[in-house]
């Protein structure tokens, strides 16, 4: 059983173990918005298992920025090949060094784009000028990334659906 943690502004922030969510409830740092049907009992108290909770205070800005990782690069580029502009599943994508490693290119936010395997093979270890292929969007370090729901067997708990849809407006 997992709990969806929302920011103070109702945006999905992270997925927690229910035990960590209960700790936050007792520390009074969160409000419970939705509970599962299951109950959690201790010798002195019984509560509903938290499904969705919201932080009471805003989260401070991240000091270190967004971590560089394959999934975060794919998310930044919307799982879209930056050369042919087609969307792919993660297993059909790869990194591409805009400036090849052979030419001193680094593996970081400013030199990596998402590419489908066929475009990456076509470009090879050549520069954009040499290959005649330029990325549609040049790589940058993102300030934030959209929330992407976790892979839970292709099914989110129904209690989370409304909060993860992005189709709501908080009044």
C-alpha positions in Angstrom: 0.0 0.0 0.0 1.5 3.3 -1.1 0.5 6.9 -0.4 0.6 9.8 -2.9 2.1 12.9 -1.4 1.0 16.2 -2.9 2.7 19.6 -2.6 1.0 22.4 -0.7 -0.4 23.5 -4.1 -1.9 20.0 -4.8 0.7 18.9 -7.3 1.9 15.3 -7.1 5.3 15.3 -5.4 6.3 11.7 -4.5 5.1 8.2 -3.6 5.6 7.2 0.1 5.2 4.0 2.1 2.1 4.2 4.2 4.2 3.9 7.3 6.0 7.2 6.4 2.7 8.8 5.6 1.4 7.9 9.1 4.5 9.4 10.7 3.9 12.6 8.8 0.2 12.6 9.9 1.2 12.3 13.6 3.9 15.0 13.2 1.1 17.2 11.7 3.0 18.2 8.6 0.3 16.9 6.2 -3.4 16.8 5.8 -5.1 13.5 4.7 -7.3 14.1 1.6 -8.3 10.5 0.7 -8.1 7.2 2.7 -8.2 3.6 1.5 -10.9 1.3 2.8 -8.3 -0.6 4.9 -7.8 0.4 8.5 -4.5 0.7 10.4 -4.7 -0.3 14.1 -2.5 0.1 17.1 -3.4 -0.8 20.6 -4.7 2.7 21.3 -6.0 4.0 17.9 -7.5 3.0 14.6 -7.2 5.2 11.5 -8.0 4.8 7.8 -4.9 4.0 5.6 -3.9 7.2 3.9 -4.1 7.1 0.1 -3.5 10.8 -0.7 -1.9 13.4 1.6 -1.0 17.0 1.1 1.9 19.0 2.7 0.8 21.9 4.8 3.8 24.1 3.9 5.4 24.7 0.5 8.6 22.8 -0.3 11.6 25.0 -0.6 13.4 25.2 -3.9 15.8 22.3 -4.7 19.3 23.5 -4.1 21.0 20.8 -6.1 18.7 20.9 -9.1 17.2 18.0 -11.0 19.3 14.9 -10.9 20.8 13.9 -14.3 19.5 10.4 -15.2 18.2 8.5 -18.2 14.6 8.7 -17.0 14.9 12.5 -16.3 16.4 13.1 -19.8 13.6 11.1 -21.4 11.0 13.1 -19.3 12.6 16.4 -20.2 12.3 15.5 -23.9 8.8 14.0 -23.5 9.9 10.6 -24.6 10.4 12.0 -28.1 13.3 11.5 -30.4 14.9 15.0 -30.8 15.8 14.2 -34.5 12.7 12.5 -36.0 10.2 14.0 -33.5 8.4 10.7 -33.0 7.4 9.5 -29.5 8.7 6.1 -28.3 8.5 3.9 -25.3 11.6 3.9 -23.1 13.0 0.6 -24.4 13.1 2.1 -28.0 15.1 5.2 -26.9 18.7 6.0 -26.1 20.9 8.9 -25.2 22.7 10.9 -28.0 25.7 13.0 -27.3 25.2 16.2 -29.4 28.9 16.7 -29.3 30.3 13.2 -29.5 32.5 11.8 -26.7 35.2 11.3 -29.2 35.3 15.1 -29.7 35.3 15.8 -26.0 31.6 15.9 -25.4 30.4 15.3 -21.9 27.6 13.2 -20.5 25.5 16.0 -18.9 22.3 18.0 -19.3 23.9 20.3 -21.9 25.1 17.6 -24.3 22.6 14.8 -24.1 19.3 14.5 -26.0 16.8 11.7 -26.4 17.1 9.8 -29.7 15.4 6.7 -31.1 17.8 3.9 -31.8 17.6 4.3 -35.5 18.4 8.0 -35.5 21.2 7.5 -33.0 22.7 4.8 -35.2 22.3 7.1 -38.3 24.0 10.0 -36.5 26.7 7.8 -35.1 29.8 9.4 -33.5 29.7 12.4 -35.8 28.9 16.0 -35.0 25.6 17.6 -36.0 27.4 19.3 -38.9 29.0 16.1 -40.1 25.9 14.1 -39.9 23.5 16.8 -41.1 21.2 16.0 -38.1 20.4 18.6 -35.5 18.2 18.1 -32.4 14.8 19.9 -32.6 15.4 21.2 -29.0 18.9 21.8 -27.8 19.7 20.2 -24.4 19.3 22.3 -21.3 19.1 21.6 -17.6 15.4 21.6 -16.6 14.3 23.7 -13.6 11.5 21.2 -12.9 10.1 18.1 -14.5 6.4 17.0 -14.8 5.2 14.4 -12.4 5.2 11.0 -14.1 3.1 8.4 -12.2 5.0 5.3 -11.1 4.7 2.1 -13.1 2.4 0.1 -10.9 1.3 -2.6 -13.4 -0.2 0.1 -15.7 -2.8 0.8 -13.0 -2.8 3.7 -10.5 -4.9 3.3 -7.4 -8.3 4.8 -8.2 -7.9 7.0 -5.2 -5.0 8.8 -6.9 -6.5 9.1 -10.4 -8.0 12.6 -10.0 -4.8 14.0 -8.5 -2.5 12.5 -11.2 -4.7 13.5 -14.1 -3.7 17.2 -14.1 -7.3 18.0 -15.1 -8.4 19.6 -11.9 -8.4 23.1 -10.6 -8.1 23.8 -6.8 -10.4 26.6 -5.7 
